[in-house]
Amino acid sequence: MSIRARLLILVLLATLVPGLLIGLRFLQDRTAGIRQAEAELRTMATTLTHDLDEKIKGTNQLLYGLARARDLETEDRAACSRFLSDVREQNQQYTGILTIRTDGALFCDSLQSGRDLDLSDRFYFKNALQLKGGVSLEPTFGRLTGLAVLQIAHPALAESGPPRFVLLASLNLQKLVEAYQVPLRTREILLVNKKGTVLVWQPGAEHAVPLGTSMAESALFQAASKVTTKSGTGGAVAIINEGGKVWAVADAAISQDAGLYVLVGLPAADLLAAANERLFVDLLSLIALSLLLFAGVWTLAEFSIRRQVGRIAAMIARLGQGDLDARIPLPHPKGDLGKLMALLNGTAESLKQQRAAIEELDQKLRQSQKMEAIGQLTGGIAHDFNNLLTVVLGNAEMLAERLGADRHLQGLAEMTAKAALRGAELTNRLLAFARRQPLDPQVTDVNQLIAGMDGLLRRSLGGQIEIAHVPQVDLWPAMVDQGQLDNALLNLCLNARDAMKAGGRLTVETANASFTPADGASGDYVMIAVSDSGIGMDKATVERAFEPFFTTKEMGRGSGLGLSMVYGFVKQSLGHVQIYSEPGQGTIVRLYLPRAPGAAAIAGALAGRQRADPAGRG
């Protein structure tokens, strides 16, 4: 199965988790939605009853003030009606305001109808005549307007004796309910008096009971009539399920009994509307998110994974074919794949460097083997040639003594002896390269030895060469043949002089050095570095610099044995030689000589080497 297919399956499985969460959330929302809807119904019923109570109290204050108005203490019915009409214009919540004589006859009204009505049979009128203050309440339909009103009657009391008249304000219940039209939405408000007569049903629903008819026998009214009022806390609110609806029922009696029930209803299906809507939105969101995830994972798998894996696989294939120059080109993606690409590139670079190093830990080995072979051949030839020169030199010296009378022949014999001596010197250098010369290693203060050569070097190098000595203060003593070291340093300095024909700087530096087996050698050494600012050498020349008879000088200017002798001497002293040079950058030759604390062991090793090679006698 491909990576892309696996990722898509993971996305599919991942969408199951939010799907389950959405289901759980729907159940929670369903319960919470029902509770919230019921709480909102209770709140609306309670708010409406408190609003009604505040309006009753406000009406009581209005009627109390009107009862003391001089404009009502008149027998002019028309003037009284005009006054009440002006008051009603300022209080639009009332359908009418009127005065009733103590015999129940209508005297004046805000509608200025001039009608004669007998209101003596009204409950609010008869109850008001019995009051010593406050108001009498009765929910009903107004005779003059036919609207559902809450009749609020207040007795206008004389200072002593019976009431002078009764003031009546008809509070418009329809307008009171219509004020809740905006927040009503799908809810319904039902006002019914305690006899079961329907006064207001807002909005007019299809199955609503017609206004003015009785619903006293209905299950809803029977349940509403059981609601009790707790004094001082407002109308008690209960929840009733009836007729596919949920109703919050409150007794409108708060400060006093208004004889009215307030019902706020909501279709039962709407209780879950919010939860269902949220479920629908969540499902759409999940589907959209799933599609986005599928598209994103498909794109991710295609561009960020599959193609990147293909780049990695292509590089690995090239590496497998031995192409260590294979690289994954930039840009690399972020994250683990990018790190893997960088790691592969780093590994390839490391392998390339290791291959180069191996070709180099190999070139050096071949060079060392070549030098060893040349050394063995050179040493054998030089040893045999040295023996022959010994015979030639002895015979030449003998002839020179016996031919004293013949100056011409004696001169020839002396020239032969001198040539043999030069040949012997040459063979000694070859024996030094072949590590067969006799050595006398001693504990040597290298800094002191170099300081002692200062005059010789300055005379040999000339005034155009600046000489600098950079000694390490706490330099270890070295175990070395002092005479051979003098000769080796002089050879290095003369070579440096020849590389700085126009003048330059020669630096002789000393330092302590320690090697581990990882360096190809181990132990403590005294390092002597001879560096110049000359013309330098290219790589091919550096590789052959220690070979005997190899020289870059003009014909007749050198034998090519100077560096060879230095190389053989240091190696025979159990040390190491390094040379570094670049064209135009000068040359540095470093000699590593054994530290003296192991002097006895080193001397023994040197002596053992010489005993094993008697030809070292020269």
Wavefront OBJ file of the C-alpha trace (Angstrom):
o trace
v 0.000 0.000 0.000
v 1.390 3.412 -0.967
v 2.153 6.153 1.517
v -0.581 8.288 -0.026
v -3.199 5.570 0.465
v -2.088 5.036 4.045
v -2.371 8.763 4.770
v -5.851 8.927 3.261
v -6.964 5.997 5.418
v -5.564 7.785 8.449
v -7.549 10.897 7.508
v -10.699 8.796 7.170
v -10.102 7.296 10.593
v -9.316 10.722 11.984
v -12.690 12.077 10.819
v -14.462 9.401 12.856
v -13.268 11.038 16.049
v -14.790 14.480 15.331
v -17.895 12.675 14.049
v -18.312 10.978 17.420
v -17.614 14.269 19.162
v -20.286 15.960 17.045
v -22.760 13.236 18.062
v -21.955 13.692 21.741
v -22.138 17.439 21.321
v -25.580 17.103 19.713
v -26.854 15.139 22.696
v -25.466 17.765 25.036
v -26.866 20.569 22.891
v -30.237 18.834 22.797
v -30.450 18.696 26.575
v -29.039 22.185 26.944
v -31.343 23.498 24.213
v -34.423 22.153 25.968
v -33.321 23.672 29.254
v -32.460 26.978 27.616
v -35.759 27.154 25.730
v -37.717 26.378 28.895
v -35.703 28.988 30.765
v -36.439 31.548 28.044
v -40.151 30.737 28.225
v -40.103 31.168 31.999
v -38.198 34.417 31.633
v -40.661 35.821 29.107
v -43.686 34.813 31.217
v -42.110 36.289 34.329
v -41.099 39.479 32.490
v -44.603 39.930 31.110
v -46.205 39.472 34.546
v -43.783 41.957 36.093
v -44.511 44.392 33.263
v -48.223 44.005 33.883
v -47.724 44.541 37.597
v -45.673 47.710 36.981
v -48.441 49.046 34.739
v -51.047 48.303 37.434
v -48.986 50.242 39.943
v -48.490 53.087 37.492
v -52.244 53.165 36.770
v -52.963 53.260 40.499
v -50.779 56.361 40.828
v -52.398 57.970 37.775
v -55.929 57.396 39.067
v -54.956 58.551 42.530
v -53.827 61.841 41.039
v -56.892 62.209 38.805
v -59.205 61.637 41.781
v -57.915 64.942 43.172
v -58.060 66.904 39.917
v -60.433 69.889 39.998
v -61.376 69.275 36.344
v -63.310 66.178 37.442
v -65.260 68.036 40.123
v -67.801 69.386 37.643
v -71.273 68.623 36.364
v -70.204 69.559 32.864
v -70.025 66.145 31.256
v -68.507 67.380 28.023
v -65.762 69.306 29.789
v -65.000 66.325 31.991
v -64.763 64.044 28.923
v -62.450 66.474 27.122
v -60.138 66.522 30.149
v -60.015 62.712 30.280
v -59.416 62.607 26.496
v -56.352 64.821 26.961
v -55.087 62.545 29.733
v -55.602 59.462 27.595
v -53.705 61.041 24.676
v -50.699 61.184 26.967
v -51.175 57.558 28.094
v -51.732 55.475 24.956
v -51.586 52.164 26.868
v -55.200 52.725 27.879
v -58.161 52.175 25.548
v -60.146 54.598 27.685
v -60.390 56.477 30.975
v -63.782 57.277 32.460
v -65.688 58.211 35.640
v -68.640 56.267 37.030
v -71.179 57.701 39.415
v -71.808 55.807 42.609
v -75.061 54.470 41.143
v -73.113 52.793 38.301
v -73.985 55.296 35.571
v -71.248 56.368 33.148
v -70.644 60.085 33.525
v -67.732 61.122 31.351
v -65.215 59.173 29.222
v -62.053 59.869 27.223
v -63.737 58.666 24.023
v -66.257 61.504 24.402
v -68.967 59.103 23.176
v -71.753 60.655 25.276
v -73.265 57.223 25.718
v -75.270 56.288 28.773
v -74.124 53.007 30.270
v -75.062 51.224 33.467
v -71.911 49.621 34.879
v -73.354 48.758 38.267
v -73.178 45.031 37.508
v -69.395 45.056 36.893
v -67.218 43.288 39.408
v -64.541 45.968 39.356
v -67.181 48.689 40.095
v -68.851 46.902 42.967
v -65.461 45.934 44.448
v -64.115 49.487 44.099
v -67.018 50.890 46.131
v -65.885 48.691 49.007
v -62.270 49.821 48.900
v -60.759 52.396 51.208
v -57.810 52.811 48.836
v -55.958 51.032 46.005
v -57.589 49.610 42.902
v -60.007 46.896 41.862
v -58.964 44.682 38.905
v -60.958 42.686 36.348
v -59.718 41.261 32.998
v -62.520 41.435 30.421
v -63.577 42.957 27.097
v -64.401 46.662 27.087
v -68.030 47.554 26.312
v -67.099 50.673 24.392
v -64.102 49.272 22.427
v -64.607 45.493 22.403
v -60.869 45.065 23.118
v -59.349 42.801 25.756
v -58.507 45.048 28.675
v -57.615 44.909 32.317
v -60.140 47.157 34.013
v -58.456 49.102 36.810
v -60.976 50.903 39.072
v -60.094 53.410 41.795
v -62.613 55.020 44.253
v -62.432 58.807 44.487
v -62.948 59.103 48.227
v -64.339 62.135 50.007
v -62.752 63.357 53.207
v -65.488 61.480 55.013
v -68.357 59.353 53.892
v -68.842 57.220 50.754
v -66.843 57.602 47.494
v -67.713 60.556 45.294
v -67.257 58.530 42.088
v -65.185 55.706 40.673
v -62.311 56.304 38.212
v -61.755 53.556 35.615
v -58.717 53.036 33.329
v -58.874 50.229 30.711
v -55.336 48.856 30.190
v -54.963 47.520 26.636
v -53.797 43.899 27.042
v -53.391 43.422 23.268
v -50.920 46.319 23.075
v -49.108 44.996 26.152
v -48.534 41.658 24.403
v -47.646 43.261 21.046
v -44.678 44.946 22.729
v -43.121 41.458 22.839
v -43.658 40.829 19.128
v -39.964 41.250 18.155
v -38.486 38.738 20.614
v -41.502 36.463 20.232
v -40.357 34.728 17.033
v -42.096 31.282 17.011
v -43.374 31.677 20.551
v -47.010 32.382 21.434
v -48.460 34.456 24.288
v -51.842 33.574 25.715
v -53.708 35.657 28.289
v -56.701 33.981 29.869
v -58.742 35.052 32.884
v -59.334 32.722 35.754
v -62.754 31.774 34.421
v -61.083 30.313 31.344
v -62.025 33.082 28.903
v -59.377 33.715 26.236
v -58.500 37.424 26.152
v -55.360 37.576 24.000
v -53.613 35.001 21.803
v -50.615 36.458 20.054
v -49.880 35.754 17.345
v -53.142 34.279 16.142
v -52.297 30.619 15.602
v -54.251 28.279 13.321
v -55.518 26.168 16.201
v -55.922 29.007 18.698
v -59.154 29.231 20.639
v -61.200 32.243 19.395
v -61.019 35.326 21.610
v -63.842 35.594 24.132
v -64.510 31.870 24.172
v -63.866 29.644 27.152
v -61.087 27.055 27.415
v -61.963 26.178 30.980
v -62.351 22.501 30.113
v -59.019 22.209 28.307
v -56.106 20.328 29.825
v -53.933 23.407 29.382
v -56.236 25.612 31.467
v -56.684 22.888 34.064
v -52.912 22.735 34.471
v -52.594 26.538 34.482
v -55.236 26.874 37.190
v -53.118 24.767 39.529
v -50.274 27.330 39.462
v -49.982 28.938 42.898
v -48.777 32.395 43.746
v -46.060 32.996 46.322
v -46.517 36.383 47.884
v -43.729 38.868 47.200
v -41.897 36.700 44.692
v -44.044 37.238 41.613
v -46.205 34.787 39.745
v -45.070 31.173 40.084
v -43.999 29.704 36.733
v -44.529 26.082 35.681
v -43.771 24.184 32.468
v -46.640 22.300 30.805
v -46.482 20.013 27.758
v -49.786 20.176 25.959
v -50.932 19.955 22.368
v -47.459 19.479 20.890
v -46.273 22.601 22.632
v -44.374 23.520 25.747
v -45.976 26.263 27.847
v -44.604 28.393 30.640
v -47.558 29.370 32.842
v -47.473 32.235 35.337
v -50.095 33.690 37.628
v -50.252 37.405 36.848
v -50.948 38.172 40.497
v -47.935 39.803 42.099
v -48.809 42.900 44.140
v -52.470 41.891 43.987
v -54.685 39.402 42.200
v -55.232 40.473 38.583
v -57.413 37.440 37.901
v -55.243 36.554 34.911
v -52.951 33.758 33.744
v -49.993 34.489 31.474
v -48.916 31.632 29.191
v -45.910 31.653 26.842
v -45.757 28.682 24.469
v -43.333 27.181 21.976
v -43.760 24.242 19.577
v -42.007 21.209 21.055
v -40.086 20.722 17.821
v -38.564 24.208 18.205
v -36.976 23.183 21.473
v -34.455 21.220 19.429
v -34.223 23.751 16.606
v -30.979 25.265 17.875
v -29.430 21.859 18.508
v -30.565 20.578 15.096
v -29.259 23.704 13.395
v -25.935 23.358 15.156
v -25.811 19.660 14.229
v -26.447 20.574 10.603
v -23.728 23.253 10.674
v -21.301 20.883 12.422
v -21.948 18.140 9.885
v -21.430 20.553 7.010
v -18.247 21.772 8.689
v -17.060 18.197 9.201
v -17.760 17.332 5.572
v -15.983 20.476 4.384
v -13.099 19.829 6.756
v -12.875 16.208 5.633
v -12.790 17.268 1.999
v -10.116 19.840 2.779
v -8.161 17.238 4.724
v -8.445 14.737 1.901
v -7.315 17.374 -0.595
v -4.564 18.560 1.726
v -3.314 15.047 2.455
v -3.472 14.164 -1.221
v -1.430 17.257 -2.046
v 0.888 16.618 0.898
v 1.382 13.020 -0.117
v 1.983 14.008 -3.733
v 4.261 17.006 -3.343
v 5.620 16.879 0.198
v 6.100 13.124 0.612
v 5.891 11.037 -2.557
v 7.963 13.363 -4.698
v 10.407 14.025 -1.890
v 10.739 10.293 -1.248
v 11.338 9.908 -4.986
v 14.171 12.465 -4.775
v 15.659 10.539 -1.849
v 15.321 7.217 -3.684
v 16.988 8.652 -6.801
v 19.931 9.888 -4.751
v 20.292 6.551 -2.944
v 20.264 4.761 -6.315
v 23.083 7.008 -7.559
v 25.034 6.403 -4.370
v 24.528 2.674 -4.849
v 26.091 3.036 -8.289
v 29.146 4.657 -6.720
v 28.329 8.262 -7.655
v 29.427 10.104 -4.516
v 28.688 13.442 -6.198
v 24.976 12.658 -5.992
v 23.094 15.332 -4.016
v 19.487 16.291 -3.401
v 19.355 19.893 -4.660
v 17.820 22.686 -2.627
v 15.253 23.681 -1.582
v 14.624 20.966 0.961
v 11.238 20.654 2.685
v 10.947 21.467 6.345
v 10.584 18.786 8.964
v 11.923 15.241 9.105
v 12.124 14.745 5.330
v 14.210 17.888 5.002
v 16.454 16.727 7.815
v 16.764 13.317 6.140
v 17.727 14.960 2.845
v 20.296 17.129 4.583
v 21.602 14.032 6.390
v 21.882 12.097 3.113
v 23.703 14.999 1.474
v 25.996 15.223 4.485
v 26.580 11.469 4.390
v 27.400 11.595 0.684
v 29.786 14.472 1.288
v 31.362 12.561 4.158
v 31.721 9.452 1.978
v 33.266 11.578 -0.749
v 35.729 13.045 1.722
v 36.478 9.594 3.093
v 37.073 8.307 -0.426
v 39.357 11.270 -1.090
v 41.095 10.640 2.232
v 41.477 6.944 1.384
v 42.856 7.807 -2.030
v 45.208 10.268 -0.340
v 45.865 7.306 3.975
v 46.660 5.064 -0.345
v 48.765 7.719 -2.242
v 50.819 8.334 0.868
v 51.168 4.601 1.444
v 52.367 4.108 -2.127
v 54.710 7.049 -1.694
v 55.985 5.597 1.574
v 56.407 2.169 -0.010
v 58.153 3.774 -2.957
v 60.430 5.714 -0.620
v 61.090 2.536 1.338
v 61.937 0.618 -1.813
v 64.152 3.436 -3.079
v 65.779 3.580 0.325
v 66.545 -0.119 0.352
v 67.925 0.008 -3.180
v 69.857 3.203 -2.508
v 71.206 1.899 0.783
v 72.451 -1.331 -0.810
v 74.088 0.431 -3.718
v 75.538 3.159 -1.495
v 76.954 0.546 0.907
v 78.606 -1.431 -1.870
v 79.766 1.738 -3.623
v 81.172 3.029 -0.333
v 83.226 -0.177 -0.002
v 84.541 0.300 -3.508
v 85.379 3.917 -2.773
v 87.273 2.782 0.304
v 89.547 0.675 -1.925
v 89.887 3.510 -4.462
v 90.643 6.035 -1.729
v 93.231 3.755 -0.073
v 95.031 3.024 -3.338
v 94.935 6.693 -4.363
v 96.456 7.774 -1.078
v 99.176 5.059 -1.388
v 99.991 6.105 -4.971
v 100.187 9.743 -3.944
v 102.784 8.858 -1.295
v 104.889 6.696 -3.660
v 104.772 9.099 -6.565
v 106.174 11.973 -4.606
v 109.075 12.384 -7.086
v 106.676 12.713 -10.023
v 104.627 15.796 -9.298
v 102.352 15.267 -12.284
v 101.391 11.704 -11.357
v 101.180 12.648 -7.665
v 98.651 15.371 -8.577
v 96.553 12.875 -10.482
v 96.635 10.506 -7.487
v 95.559 13.362 -5.149
v 92.690 14.309 -7.521
v 91.598 10.698 -7.458
v 91.671 10.706 -3.645
v 89.622 13.925 -3.498
v 87.048 12.514 -5.908
v 86.793 9.392 -3.767
v 86.254 11.539 -0.668
v 83.458 13.428 -2.409
v 81.973 10.142 -3.499
v 82.160 8.913 0.094
v 80.346 12.041 1.273
v 77.685 11.413 -1.339
v 77.276 7.807 -0.259
v 76.985 8.970 3.375
v 73.998 11.117 2.347
v 72.511 8.175 0.515
v 73.040 6.036 3.610
v 71.338 8.739 5.681
v 68.306 8.603 3.349
v 68.349 4.794 3.584
v 68.511 5.125 7.380
v 71.796 3.226 7.588
v 74.089 5.911 8.903
v 75.455 5.565 12.450
v 73.660 7.894 14.914
v 74.616 9.113 18.351
v 71.285 10.238 19.916
v 71.575 12.449 22.994
v 69.238 14.478 25.201
v 69.179 17.782 23.312
v 67.872 21.267 24.100
v 66.579 22.084 20.624
v 66.029 25.777 21.359
v 69.652 26.099 22.487
v 70.903 24.157 19.440
v 68.980 26.458 17.055
v 70.194 29.546 18.889
v 73.766 28.299 18.478
v 73.262 28.063 14.713
v 72.113 31.684 14.407
v 75.487 33.076 13.296
v 76.060 30.250 10.809
v 72.609 30.701 9.329
v 72.953 34.457 8.936
v 76.316 34.059 7.192
v 75.012 31.267 4.962
v 71.692 32.877 4.018
v 72.894 36.416 3.448
v 71.502 39.796 4.446
v 68.503 39.721 2.096
v 66.877 36.955 4.170
v 65.151 37.931 7.439
v 65.568 35.175 10.044
v 63.113 34.737 12.916
v 63.302 32.207 15.740
v 60.002 31.463 17.535
v 60.861 29.114 20.423
v 58.394 27.546 22.840
v 59.420 28.498 26.356
v 58.726 25.157 28.046
v 59.959 23.028 25.155
v 60.607 19.390 25.969
v 64.148 18.035 25.439
v 64.538 15.827 22.348
v 66.474 12.590 21.879
v 68.466 13.163 18.668
v 71.949 13.127 17.103
v 72.945 16.776 17.486
v 75.411 16.834 14.570
v 72.922 15.268 12.193
v 70.212 17.685 13.392
v 72.586 20.619 12.705
v 73.180 19.291 9.206
v 69.453 18.685 8.582
v 68.461 22.212 9.712
v 71.213 23.755 7.607
v 69.999 21.823 4.546
v 66.404 23.039 5.127
v 67.531 26.649 5.559
v 69.700 26.539 2.391
v 66.772 25.126 0.409
v 64.613 27.966 1.786
v 67.256 30.497 0.712
v 67.250 29.119 -2.828
v 63.434 29.483 -2.909
v 63.703 33.193 -1.921
v 66.091 34.577 -4.524
v 64.682 38.082 -4.174
v 64.811 37.906 -0.386
v 62.163 36.986 2.138
v 61.551 35.702 5.610
v 62.739 32.445 7.180
v 61.093 31.330 10.412
v 62.307 28.538 12.664
v 59.650 27.618 15.216
v 59.585 25.014 17.985
v 56.690 23.495 19.896
v 55.625 20.471 21.902
v 53.371 18.007 20.066
v 51.464 14.907 21.125
v 49.911 12.345 18.781
v 47.317 9.633 19.335
v 46.933 6.408 17.349
v 44.168 8.142 15.404
v 46.806 10.514 14.032
v 48.790 7.621 12.582
v 51.412 7.883 15.333
v 51.395 8.090 19.091
v 53.584 9.678 21.722
v 55.195 12.993 22.590
v 57.437 14.832 20.133
v 59.444 18.027 19.812
v 58.366 19.836 16.657
v 60.737 22.027 14.586
v 59.073 23.977 11.764
v 61.164 25.685 9.087
v 59.007 27.971 6.929
v 59.855 30.396 4.161
v 58.055 32.976 2.066
v 59.472 31.642 -1.190
v 57.975 30.529 -4.466
v 56.552 27.300 -3.053
v 55.913 24.005 -4.837
v 52.995 22.401 -6.603
v 51.437 19.122 -5.480
v 53.426 16.930 -7.886
v 56.719 18.469 -6.702
v 55.783 18.046 -3.010
v 55.079 14.360 -3.593
v 58.630 13.800 -4.926
v 60.468 16.269 -2.669
v 62.073 13.584 -0.469
v 63.201 11.345 -3.331
v 66.995 11.081 -3.730
v 68.477 12.976 -6.682
v 65.162 14.809 -7.299
v 65.720 18.553 -7.520
v 64.093 21.599 -9.047
v 67.379 23.494 -9.175
v 69.408 24.123 -12.295
v 71.859 21.577 -13.530
v 74.972 21.567 -11.351
v 73.351 23.616 -8.531
v 72.400 20.664 -6.311
v 72.616 16.926 -5.912
v 68.982 16.411 -4.893
v 70.034 14.667 -1.682
v 69.425 17.453 0.856
v 65.771 16.707 1.687
v 66.418 12.995 1.198
v 69.071 13.098 3.913
v 66.692 15.044 6.227
v 63.901 12.513 5.603
v 66.152 9.508 6.292
v 67.703 11.097 9.365
v 64.353 11.914 11.003
v 62.880 8.510 10.184
v 66.014 6.781 11.505
v 65.620 8.876 14.676
v 62.090 7.377 15.105
v 60.488 10.705 14.184
v 58.220 12.038 11.450
v 58.448 14.600 8.655
v 55.656 16.703 7.122
v 55.918 19.131 4.226
v 53.315 21.653 3.118
v 53.681 23.987 0.167
v 51.633 25.856 -2.405
v 52.862 27.868 -5.397
v 53.408 31.465 -4.360
v 52.639 30.686 -0.684
v 56.003 29.407 0.511
v 56.927 26.101 2.135
v 56.739 24.663 5.653
v 58.737 21.575 6.673
v 57.955 20.149 10.131
v 60.300 17.739 11.900
v 58.880 15.697 14.803
v 61.671 14.339 17.042
v 61.073 11.942 19.981
v 60.744 13.502 23.428
v 63.706 12.774 25.705
v 61.964 11.250 28.799
v 62.041 7.937 26.934
v 65.679 8.437 26.131
v 66.853 4.992 27.258
v 64.213 3.174 25.276
v 64.853 5.277 22.167
v 68.620 4.834 22.434
v 68.089 1.085 22.802
v 65.807 0.986 19.770
v 68.358 2.923 17.697
v 71.189 0.675 18.853
v 69.133 -2.408 18.066
v 68.406 -1.096 14.589
v 72.108 -0.473 13.954
v 73.102 -3.942 15.253
v 70.537 -5.480 12.953
v 72.019 -3.525 10.044
v 75.835 -3.668 10.248
v 75.996 -1.900 6.904
v 75.148 1.211 8.832
v 78.829 1.588 9.512
v 79.022 3.433 6.259
l 1 2 3 4 5 6 7 8 9 10 11 12 13 14 15 16 17 18 19 20 21 22 23 24 25 26 27 28 29 30 31 32 33 34 35 36 37 38 39 40 41 42 43 44 45 46 47 48 49 50 51 52 53 54 55 56 57 58 59 60 61 62 63 64 65 66 67 68 69 70 71 72 73 74 75 76 77 78 79 80 81 82 83 84 85 86 87 88 89 90 91 92 93 94 95 96 97 98 99 100 101 102 103 104 105 106 107 108 109 110 111 112 113 114 115 116 117 118 119 120 121 122 123 124 125 126 127 128 129 130 131 132 133 134 135 136 137 138 139 140 141 142 143 144 145 146 147 148 149 150 151 152 153 154 155 156 157 158 159 160 161 162 163 164 165 166 167 168 169 170 171 172 173 174 175 176 177 178 179 180 181 182 183 184 185 186 187 188 189 190 191 192 193 194 195 196 197 198 199 200 201 202 203 204 205 206 207 208 209 210 211 212 213 214 215 216 217 218 219 220 221 222 223 224 225 226 227 228 229 230 231 232 233 234 235 236 237 238 239 240 241 242 243 244 245 246 247 248 249 250 251 252 253 254 255 256 257 258 259 260 261 262 263 264 265 266 267 268 269 270 271 272 273 274 275 276 277 278 279 280 281 282 283 284 285 286 287 288 289 290 291 292 293 294 295 296 297 298 299 300 301 302 303 304 305 306 307 308 309 310 311 312 313 314 315 316 317 318 319 320 321 322 323 324 325 326 327 328 329 330 331 332 333 334 335 336 337 338 339 340 341 342 343 344 345 346 347 348 349 350 351 352 353 354 355 356 357 358 359 360
l 361 362 363 364 365 366 367 368 369 370 371 372 373 374 375 376 377 378 379 380 381 382 383 384 385 386 387 388 389 390 391 392 393 394 395 396 397 398 399 400 401 402 403 404 405 406 407 408 409 410 411 412 413 414 415 416 417 418 419 420 421 422 423 424 425 426 427 428 429 430 431 432 433 434 435 436 437 438 439 440 441 442 443 444 445 446 447 448 449 450 451 452 453 454 455 456 457 458 459 460 461 462 463 464 465 466 467 468 469 470 471 472 473 474 475 476 477 478 479 480 481 482 483 484 485 486 487 488 489 490 491 492 493 494 495 496 497 498 499 500 501 502 503 504 505 506 507 508 509 510 511 512 513 514 515 516 517 518 519 520 521 522 523 524 525 526 527 528 529 530 531 532 533 534 535 536 537 538 539 540 541 542 543 544 545 546 547 548 549 550 551 552 553 554 555 556 557 558 559 560 561 562 563 564 565 566 567 568 569 570 571 572 573 574 575 576 577 578 579 580 581 582 583 584 585 586 587 588 589 590 591 592 593 594 595 596 597 598 599 600 601 602 603 604 605 606 607 608 609 610 611 612 613 614 615 616 617 618
